[in-house]
Amino acid sequence: MAIDENKLNSLLGKMVTEMGAAAIGPLIIIGDKLGIYKTMEKVGSASSSQLAKAAEVNERYLREWLSAHVASGYIEYNDTNESFTLSPEQAFVFSNSDSPVLMTGAYFAISSMYHDVPTMEKAFQSGEGVSWGDHHNCLFCGTEKFFRPSYATNLVQNWLPSLDGVMEKLEKGAKVADVGCGHAASTMIMAKAFPNSEFIGFDFHQGSIDHAKTHAAESGLDNISFQLATAKDFPGDEYDLVTFFDCLHDMGDPVGACIHVKKALKPDGTCMLVEPFANDSLKDNINPVSRAFYSFSTLLCTPSSMSQEVGLALGAQAGEKRLREVAHEAGFNHFRRANETPFNLILEARP
């Protein structure tokens, strides 16, 4: 077989770039855990020795860490005085807790995927699923850490206001179920914003529920509670709002989940689906965002669904059309795209 050297060199160049991206992942986690990014943002332009002292870490390790970041374009370097700087844009991605594009949390979740390679090898061969709770524990904190900044920036400010009549209900006093709440980033944000409303978070993973309860107790909020339950059997009725944050596609029977939600809602209630952004076909999803989501989906979302009763395996790139079909099959008559970001679709389903 003839080899096109131009194509080969192009592919090799891409792979070398990807090797660097994969190798710097652990460094990003270390920088986040040790507060190095926040130290750089606070200190400003400084030498490796000055930064090491401020961050209380070893200078030699830090110098190599800084060099890797400079080579990646993640940190600025001044060769004249050998100083390192985190630019405002870089701080927005690596250290600013209020930034909607704080990205460090994703690397905690990605680290869990490497830990789980042996498990996924077996799943690929057997076709069996892998339950969410059976993944490495880095996944759970990483998922919350990755999604929280976007939720904190968009949920109350943009997403809920885009739903028909929901804000008025929440401000007056509504009953809300947050299904698949995980570590409760979404539930906590809503409960804090709407003190007159009652919020109940449900998840089928006991560890996440335990974490959510602890977090809620520390917050002092008295309008929030958590229970272990699946999307098809969570208790209660007469809900004004039921939410799914980046989790419906993980479920084995999303149609069954939506059928249960429809029964649990008031006649004028609303179901909000927050799902990873995707177009409806692979040819329209050939882009960096979908690339990341397809990878997460292969190792996390699809195996989670396949471990459950039906195993519909929508995947993280299901797209609006497929999600609309799920909602209509469950009996929802009204379905629309209420909002979107580069990372999420915000979909509204009503009876």
Salt bridges, closest charged atoms under 4 A:
GLU18 OE1 - ARG291 NH2 2.77
ASP32 OD2 - LYS145 NZ 3.24
GLU59 OE2 - ARG63 NE 2.87
GLU64 OE1 - ARG60 NH1 2.75
ASP116 OD2 - HIS135 ND1 2.71
GLU144 OE2 - ARG148 NH2 2.66
GLU144 OE1 - HIS183 ND1 3.34
GLU144 OE1 - HIS211 NE2 3.79
ASP164 OD1 - ARG336 NH2 3.26
ASP164 OD2 - ARG350 NH2 3.68
ASP240 OD1 - LYS266 NZ 3.11
ASP250 OD1 - HIS249 NE2 3.31
ASP253 OD2 - LYS232 NZ 2.83
ASP268 OD2 - LYS169 NZ 3.50
GLU275 OE1 - HIS249 ND1 2.85
ASP284 OD2 - LYS283 NZ 3.37
GLU309 OE2 - LYS232 NZ 3.16
GLU320 OE2 - ARG324 NH2 2.96
GLU320 OE1 - ARG337 NH2 2.70
GLU325 OE1 - ARG322 NH1 3.22
GLU340 OE1 - ARG337 NH1 2.72
GLU348 OE1 - ARG336 NE 2.76
GLU348 OE1 - ARG350 NE 3.54
